[in-house]
Amino acid sequence: MFLGIDIGTSSVKAVLVDERESIVAQAAVPLAVARPQPLFAEQDPHDWWLATAAAISALPSAARAGTRAVGLTGQMHGATLLDQSGKVLRPAILWNDGRSALECRELERREPRARAITGNIMMPGFTAPKLLWVSRHEPEIFARTARVLLPKDYVRLKLTGEAVSDVSDAAGTGWLDVGRRNWSDEMLTATRLNRSHMPRLVEGSAPSGSLMPTVAAQLQLSPVVVAGGAGDNAAGAVGMGVIEPGQSFLSLGTSGVLFVVTDRFRPNPDKAAHAFCHCLPGRWHQMSVMLSAASALDWVAKMTGESDLRRLVAAARARELRRTSPYFLPYLSGERTPYNDPHARGVFFGLDSQTVPADLALAVLEGVALAFADGMDVLLENGGAVGELIVTGGGARFDYWGQLIAAALNRPLTYRVGSEIGAAMGAARLARLALTGESPQAVCVMPPIAQIIQPDAELAALLADRRRIFVQLYRDLKDTFVEFAT
């Protein structure tokens, strides 16, 4: 067995995969996000560890006993600050936290080559500007900070006693020289840090350490090897077999992601596209990222009082999208690609006396689809190529959403077996590679196709027409968002 652990935003998932790539068992334990102030998003790192231990312990003990290696993945960018003894100094600041917009501009002022080094425009979600914010607003905590870890790497520390990260996750910190796959002394200096504050780096398919005997006994495991692992999207790619240049996937998770593998470092920072290391050696990837995707559907369900998401999506579909249907800007936590705007907010437009809750749900589904179209345009700039789009994430279970997205992109969407646990499956595959040394091509194969959704020509034409107003709404409101936030 190979154990994949995914430290997500809303839950920790654990999955056991056998040598035939069959999913033997899986478990999940929920997590909560604290928002103590506007723009803030935090979690207690200890909750990640408690949820990880609970998820592993929920797996059948007989199957768990056969575990030969462990792989880790999880939410990217979260700043976990530890003192010299390894004690957590404050709640972790998460990927969807928008407090550090001013610090992003300050970092790029301090290091003018920041975009060339990191391949990315500095964003509030990244780790480096969070540390600059802490240095300004919580100087006593910054002074005590001896180590900064990402979420999955904090769990690794609890499992192995080793402070290690992998290059795919580290690429989202703002401290990595992404082309060279190593820490950048210039970016660290810009935040008054140095390499001693950083974990050791490995490739995602390489060993990072082994379970400590006491922890292994607690979890009823052997002291097996723990792989370097990956950030959630790179792990999802491995789980779906997206490892060769041009291969792509679309993630309908808490956030929304378009991901394409590249054979070299191909940055496009001015349009807020991400250029990161893949978790396999010699590979990189580009991403467009929206901060609210499936989480927007969860939000509108709570707002309308409909607890059954399938029933809500069915009601939305029954309303049928029309030229005069309400619009929704899905910027509930700000937006990354293409705007890099932490002040943007969710907006309904076009409501009238006939609007019903299902119309709001339809607007949310469409708004996410149109935001994916914005991201696709960025990836295709400057000769970019996007191949077959494999759909993954929790939102993949709603076929009607897939129909809207296929039409908005005017591209077919491919659904493969097991796509809903792609990241945890990818972590299990990285565990296997770290143990056996097999080639990625032999292990990271694409799962069988479950279905393909082709774009409907009439719906594609309607969405292309409606997208003009969708884009204009953000432009008209951009300055108002800032005024509202300040």
Salt bridges, closest charged atoms under 4 A:
ASP18 OD2 - ARG20 NH2 3.22
GLU19 OE2 - ARG68 NH1 2.66
GLU21 OE1 - ARG429 NH2 2.56
GLU21 OE2 - ARG432 NH1 3.99
GLU42 OE2 - ARG90 NH2 3.28
GLU42 OE2 - ARG99 NH2 2.78
ASP83 OD2 - ARG144 NH2 3.95
ASP97 OD2 - ARG99 NH2 2.83
GLU103 OE2 - ARG136 NH1 3.57
GLU103 OE2 - HIS137 NE2 3.97
GLU106 OE2 - ARG109 NH2 2.73
GLU106 OE2 - ARG110 NE 2.97
GLU106 OE1 - ARG136 NH2 3.99
GLU108 OE2 - ARG115 NE 3.03
GLU138 OE1 - ARG90 NE 2.67
ASP153 OD1 - LYS152 NZ 2.87
ASP153 OD1 - ARG156 NH2 2.85
GLU162 OE1 - ARG200 NH2 3.96
ASP166 OD1 - LYS152 NZ 2.84
ASP169 OD2 - LYS152 NZ 2.98
ASP177 OD2 - ARG180 NH1 2.99
ASP185 OD1 - ARG195 NE 2.76
GLU203 OE1 - ARG181 NH2 2.92
GLU244 OE2 - ARG283 NH2 3.70
ASP270 OD1 - ARG115 NH1 2.73
GLU306 OE2 - ARG311 NH2 2.97
ASP359 OD1 - ARG319 NE 2.86
GLU366 OE2 - ARG466 NE 2.57
ASP374 OD1 - ARG467 NH2 2.81
ASP377 OD2 - ARG467 NH2 2.67
GLU381 OE2 - LYS271 NZ 2.52
GLU388 OE2 - ARG416 NH2 3.39
GLU438 OE1 - ARG432 NE 2.77
ASP465 OD1 - ARG468 NH2 2.66
